[in-house]
């Protein structure tokens, strides 16, 4: 294969990869949302308003907004990348949506500690996959400004603080140390935290794009 043909083939793959990545993630997130709604209709109790139903509302909102935020982050990082796909890209595309799909089964259950353990694992997985995605972005010279996404006061701080918090809360609830009110107080910040993470990510993403060096046309 000549150098020109190889270069053309690589360029074609790099041009098509972002759209394929975003399409796959969109389909998987759509499946997660459809499953969450199906679970809600089948077994979740939202009324009358009690501590138990407030906890269910909070868990439902947390999974809902986590799915939407995952799509937003994946989509924005996906359209920023232009590279030959590798095996980790396929793993990342499936990892968070399938984790959320599995986590839907814990929403609205009588015991809350399985959902808390799920939340801890989901945030840890979110941190790991995001670090990999940002690492691949930084490998491209023109996208070096994306190191801003790794700021300590950025959206990664939500993952870093949230994962151990929910792990500890899950252990406490499993051993009956949390009252129904404390359970609600533990899960209530989950949905707002997801929205805050989205806001911080978009802030840093827009800054990284605006400060990226201009690329001279070939």
C-alpha positions, -999 to +999 in steps of 0.1 A: +000+000+000+015+033-011+019+061+014-007+083-003-033+055-003-026+048+034-028+084+043-062+087+025-075+056+043-064+069+077-080+103+070-112+086+060-113+065+092-104+095+114-132+116+098-159+089+103-149+078+138-164+107+158-198+103+142-198+065+147-187+069+183-214+094+191-241+074+173-232+043+193-232+061+226-265+078+217-281+045+210-268+030+243-279+060+264-313+058+247-316+022+258-307+032+294-334+059+295-360+036+280-351+009+306-353+034+334-388+046+323-399+010+319-387+001+355-405+032+368-438+022+352-435-014+363-426-012+400-415+022+413-438+041+437-436+079+436-468+089+455-478+098+481-448+119+491-430+102+520-394+097+529-394+064+510-409+079+478-386+110+481-357+086+481-371+069+450-375+103+433-339+112+441-325+079+428-346+081+397-335+117+390-298+108+397-299+079+371-318+101+346-294+130+348-263+108+350-273+092+317-279+126+301-246+141+314-227+110+303-241+115+267-232+152+268-196+146+280-191+117+255-206+137+226-185+168+232-153+148+237-162+126+207-165+154+183-132+168+195-113+137+186-099+127+152-079+095+155-077+058+145-100+039+170-085+014+194-099-013+216-102+010+247-125+033+226-150+004+222-148-004+260-154+032+269-184+035+246-201+006+263-188+009+299-209+038+313-242+031+295-241-006+305-232+003+341-262+027+342-284+000+326-274-024+354-279+004+380-315+010+370-324-022+387-314-007+421-337+024+419-367+024+442-358-008+461-366-013+497-330-012+507-308+016+495-273+004+500-271-015+467-278+018+449-252+036+470-226+010+461-236+013+424-233+051+426-198+047+440-187+023+413-203+044+386-184+076+397-151+056+399-158+042+364-167+077+351-134+090+365-114+063+348-130+066+314-128+103+314-091+103+322-086+080+293-106+101+269-088+133+279-054+114+277-062+106+240-072+142+234-039+155+248-020+131+226-030+152+196-008+183+195-035+207+185-057+196+214-031+201+241-054+228+257-077+200+268-055+194+298-078+220+314-104+193+317-081+177+344-083+207+367-087+199+404-116+223+407-133+210+375-159+184+369-135+155+379-137+167+415-174+155+415-162+120+407-132+121+431-153+132+461-185+114+453-172+079+448-157+074+484-187+093+499-212+068+484-190+039+492-190+050+529-227+057+528-234+023+513-214+006+541-233+026+567-267+018+552-259-019+549-251-020+586-283-001+595-266+031+606-286+054+583-322+065+592-347+070+564-341+108+567-303+103+564-309+080+533-328+108+516-301+134+525-274+111+511-291+105+477-307+140+472-275+157+461-268+131+434-289+147+406-277+183+413-241+170+414-245+155+380-258+188+366-229+206+383-204+182+367-220+189+334-217+227+339-181+225+349-172+202+320-189+225+294-171+255+310-137+239+306-145+224+272-155+257+257-123+273+272-102+245+257-117+250+223-114+288+224-077+286+233-067+258+209-041+269+184-053+275+148-045+248+123-031+258+090-049+242+060-029+216+041 
